């Protein structure tokens, strides 16, 4: 998932879709841990927090497709409108409670595809 963090000292948010496993996991247990590498990939950040879902009107205003965030040069090849209803779109908010850095060895258990949001 792509983190569209507007304020690193407040909530962290991720666009997603309603029918994903992470949505089901958060409904069952909103305590979450996210792990992601620093920009130089020398260490990882681990953030524990509480996950919530954004209100539909905020989703409509803020939702962006992650792929175009990473590949803005092809944005003109896609048409996405926030003016029409998209009930399948959601935003996951993570309110940080605790944060720490981890070495690559400490995240060695993440050697294959992993859940970005893992209930703890």
N, C-alpha and C positions, 0 to 999 in steps of 0.2 A: 504494500500500500504506500502511497505517497503522502507524506506529512505536509500539510499546508499550514504550518505553524505561523500564526500572525504575531504571537507574543510568547516568547519562550518561558515566561514566568507565570503564564496563565494556562488555559487549556490548549491542548494539541488536537488538531482535527484531521480527519481522514475521510475523503469521499468514498462511497461504496454503493452496493446495491442491496436491496431488501432480502433477496433470496440467497444470501451467502452464509456460510457456516459461522463466520465470526459474529453475525447478527444474532443467530441462535445461541451461540456461546455466551454473549453478553447478556441476553435476556435471562439466561440461567444463572449467571454469576457476573456481576458488573465489575468486580475487582480484576484488574488487568495489569499485565506487564508487557511493555514493548521494549524491544532490543533492536538497535540499529547502529551501524558503523559511523565513526567520525568521517569527515570529508577525506582524510588521507588514508582511511581504513587501517589505522595503527591501533585503535582500541574501539570499544563499543560503549554505547550509553545504554543503561538499563533504567527504565522509568516505571515505577509502580504507581498506579492510580486507579481512579474510578471512571468507568466508561458510562456515557449517557448518549442518547440520540438527540440530534438537533430538531427543532421545530420545523415543520414543512415549509413555512415561509422563508426561514433562514436558509434551508436547503436550496430552495428555488433561487435565492439571490447569490449564494456562495458556491454551489456545486460546480466543480470543474472535472473534466476527464483527465485522469492522471497521465495518460499516454501523451496528450498534447502538452502537458507541463514539461515532460522530458524531451519532446520533439516539436517545439513550436514552429519549426520551419515548414511543417506540413499541415499546419492548422487550416490553411485555405482549401484543403482537399476534403474537409469534413464540415458538416453543417450541424451544429448543436444549438438548440434554442432553449433558453430558460423561460421563455414566454408561454410555452405549452406545458400542461401537466405531465410530470414524470413521477408517478407514485412509487416506482421501483428505486428511485434514487434516495440515498440516505447519507447523513454525515454522522460519523462517530466522533464524539468529543472525549478526550482523556484529560481529566483533571489530575495533574501530578501531585503525588503525596510524598514520594521518596525517589531519589535519583542517585546513581553511582556509575562509575566507569568500570569496565571489565577489560581484561587482556584477551587476546585471541585465544589463549589456552583456556581461559575461564568460560568461553562460549564454544568450546570444541564440540559440545553436544549438539550444536547446530551445524551439522555437516551436510545436510540435505535441505530440501525445501522445508520451511518451517512456517508455523502460524506467526503472523506479525503481532497478533494480540492473543496472549495466552492467559487464561484465568489462573490465578494463584490461590 
